[in-house]
Amino acid sequence: MTPEAAGKPQRTHPKTFAVKAATMLTQLVVPLVVGAFTILDDGDLADLLTYFLPLIVVVIGMNFVIAYLQWTRLTYEVRESDIRVESGLLSRAARSVPYERIQDVSVEQKLIPRLFGLVEVKFETGAGGGGDLKLAYLTEAEGDRLRDTVKARREGREVSEAAVEVERAEADVLFAMPPRRVLTFGLFEFSLAVVAVVFGAVQQLDFLIDFDLWDIDEWQQRLAGPGQYLAGLGPLAQFVGIAAGVAALLAVGVTTGIVRTALREWDFLLERTETGLRRRRGLVTRTDVVMPIHRVQALRLKTGFVRRLFGWYGLGVVSLASDSASANHEAAPFAKMQEIEPIAATTGFALPSDDMSWSRRSAKASVDGALINLAFMGAIAMPVWLLSPLWWSALVPLGIGVLGAVREYYLYRFDRHSLGDRFIYSRHGWLAPKTTIGSRVRLQSVEIRQGPLAKLRGYAVLKLGLAGGTFEVEAMPVEQARHWRSAILDSIATTDFSQMLEREPSGAQV
């Protein structure tokens, strides 16, 4: 947005109507293909050329006309106190969003706009229900300038184009993921989603198969025909066939994980700029998000059962704004601990130290949880044992109850929480532990929750009001929960929140 255009209604880039027309055309591919096959089914190629091609030309032309008219009727205006967008062909709609209502501004670049060098700017208001404001499409430079201008005015300051260029030149790279790191990350993102989709499609399209897919006898009869030789190869060959099937599933799962990760995390880059943490990632859809440091509410450190053995962790930033329908902004999704430490320090938070004093969860809560699991599954197992002809099937719910009791034991062993002078730490889980780090002065409220059994047994859940996310410490002894509540409320009462909301300089501490 150039200075001379500020405060005047403007249109998006002229290529916008072409992008929207191409997008609408891709949505018509399936109906057009179905229509083509329908015509060819009853006629020949001459019918296709005579009737169907003119229809395609008309549809494409109408798409371009509608997209062009929509582009001419959409304007936006960056004003002194708000941003205003007017749109509509037959009926006009105007929406104004004050800068103080805008929680975040992000830039997204999907495949088709990317081919034209355009981006979509999203203004997140936190209203929900599709209440966010979008501008599609602008050039990359214009999108960056608009984002910087809106953020600056939201914070009550002016920003010049020269200052923006200097800021970008001085950006410090905090974390990056080269292609080899992304592919390694994909190996740990094993997924059988494709297999599940295929089986789901088969279930929905079962009319294409002339027999029941799950009928074992039918499969045996079919193998007895052309594939009868497979049944005569012996147990070893059958074992090899089963192993090959399992290997194929594993290959599909690994490939799916790599592809999904590459599409999401390709060319991941996290930078420290004057306005906050800037994150860019994506192969087909490229996203560009800036997370203001003074709006960071907490950190989430997570890992998995396997990746923890290799020293890999992920760092998420809980912010007031959302990131793809989630309160967590991924700051370092696949990193070593020594790479995560400087990112945490930049946000003003401190990771748990080796000499930190941790407290266990209440042993009474784990005992109660184990007994409830065993009692509930035992109540299910009893009628199964009495009524089912397969008495041993009662062992299934009993086994589930035992696993639930084992889980409670390991939660007691590995769940920890700690209250420091500035931060609150909570570590939960034993197979895939997650650690939440919150600031004592950024919490909105502190609540102690107890059910009838917890009240009788003397433990509670400490629920901390965290803007942009949730933060709970489970199964605390009630006396400890009351001590924490008193200490945290004292920290909140002595904090000047008007200063915290101001834009903090580089390297500021929470």
Residue, then its C-alpha position, 0 to 999 in steps of 0.5 A: m500500500t503506497p502512501e499516496a493510496a492510503g485512505k483511498p478505496q483500492r481494488t485488489h490486483p487485476k489478476t484476481f479475477a483470473v485466479k478466481a476463474a481458474t479456481m472455479l474451473t477446477q471445481l467444475v472438473v469432476p462435473l465436466v468429466v461426468g458429463a463427458f462420459t455420459i455423452l460418450d456413453d450414448g453417442d460418439l466423438a462427434d456428439l461430444l464436439t457438437y454438444f459438449l465443447p460449446l458447453i465447456v466454452v460457455v461455462i469457462g466464459m461465464n466463470f471469467v465474466i462473474a469473476y471479473l464483475q466480482w473483482t470490479r465490485l470489491t474495494y478495500e480502504v485502510r483508514e485511520s482507525d479501521i480497515r473497510v471492505e466493500s463487496g457484492l454484485l447485486s447487493r452491496a456489503a460493507r464491513s469495517v474492522p477496527y485495528e484493535r479488534i484484529q488479533d493477527v494478520s497472516v499471508e497465505q499463498k495457495l497453488i493457483p495464486r502462487l502461479f500468478g505471484l499473488v497472496e491472500v491476506k487474512f485478518e483474524t478477529g477471533a469472532g469465530g463462525g467465519g467472522d475473519l476478514k480476507l483480501a484476495y488477491l494482492t501481490e506479495a510485496e503489497g500483502d507484506r506492506l498491508r500486514d505491516t501497516v495494519k499491525a503498526r496502526r493496531e499498536g498505535r505507531e506509524v511505519s514507513e516502507a523504508a523501515v519495513e525494508v530495513e527490518r526485513a534485511e535485519a531479520d535473524v534466522l532462528f530456525a530453518m528446516p532444509p529438505r533433508r530435515v523435512l523428509t526425516f520429519g516425515l518418517f516420524e509422521f507415519s500415517l495410514a490415512v490413505v489406507a483408511v480412505v481407500f477402505g472407506a471409499v470401498q465401503q461407500l462404492d460397494f455397488l462396484i463389487d459383485f460380492d461381499l468384501w468381508d466374506i472370507d468364504e467368498w475370497q477362498q472360493r475365488l482363490a480356488g479358481p485362477g489363484q488356486y496355485l497360491a493356496g498350494l504353495g504351503p505355509l511358508a509362501q502364505f507367510v511371505g504373502i502376509a509379510a509382503g502385505v504388511a510391508a506394503l501397508l508400512a510403505v504406504g504409511v511412511t510415504t503418506g507421512i512424508v508427503r503430508t509433512a513435505l506439503r506442510e513444512w517444506d522450506f520452513l523458516l522462522e525469523r526474529t523481526e522487530t515485530g515478532l516471530r515470522r514463520r514461513r512454510g509450505l510447498v503447495t500452499r505457502t503461509d506467512v505468519v508473524m507472531p508478536i512476542h508480547r502476545v505469546q501466552a505460553l509454550r508447548l514442548k512435545t515429543g513422541f515415543v519414538r522420536r524422543l529416543f532420537g532427541w527430536y522435539g517440537l515447540g509450539v507457541v500459544s498466542l492470542a491469535s489462531d493458526s489454522a484453527s489452532a491456538n498453537h503456532e508451530a515455531a519449531p516442529f522438529a528440532k533438537m533441544q539446543e535449537i529450541e532453547p534460543i527460540a524459547a529465550t527469544t520469546g522471554f520464556a525459560l525451558p525447564s532446567d536440570d536442577m528444577s524441583w518437580s512435584r508429583r501428581s496425587a497418588k490418591a488420584s492415580v489409585d482412584g483412577a485405576l480402581i474406577n477403570l478396573a471396576f467399570m471394565g469388570a462390570i462389563a466382563m461379568p455378563v460377558w463371562l456369564l452369557s457368552p458361549l466364548w467365556w474367554s472373551a471376558l478377558v478382553p474388557l478385563g485386559i482393557g481395565v488392566l491397561g487403564a490401571v497401568r496407565e494411571y501408574y505411569l502417569y503417577r510416575f511421570d506427570r510433574h508440575s513446578l511453580g517457579d518465580r516467573f513461570i509455571y511448568s506442567r509435564h503430562g504423559w508418559l509415551a508422548p510427554k507434553t510440557t506446557i510453560g506458562s507465565r505467572v503474570r499472563l494468566q487471566s484467572v485461576e480456578i480449583r475444580q473438584g468432583p465429589l470423589a476428589k473433594l473426599r480424597g483431597y485432590a483437585v484440578l488447577k485450571l489456569g485461564l490462558a488467553g488463546g489456549t488451555f492450561e490445566v494441572e491435573a490431580m494436585p493435592v488440594e493444599q498445593a493447589r490453594h498455595w499455587r492459586s494464592a501465589i499466582l493471584d499475587s503475581i497477577a495483582t502486582t502486574d501492570f497489564s497496560q505495559m505488557l500490551e505495549r510493543e516490546p523491544s527486541g529481546a524483551q523478557v516476559 
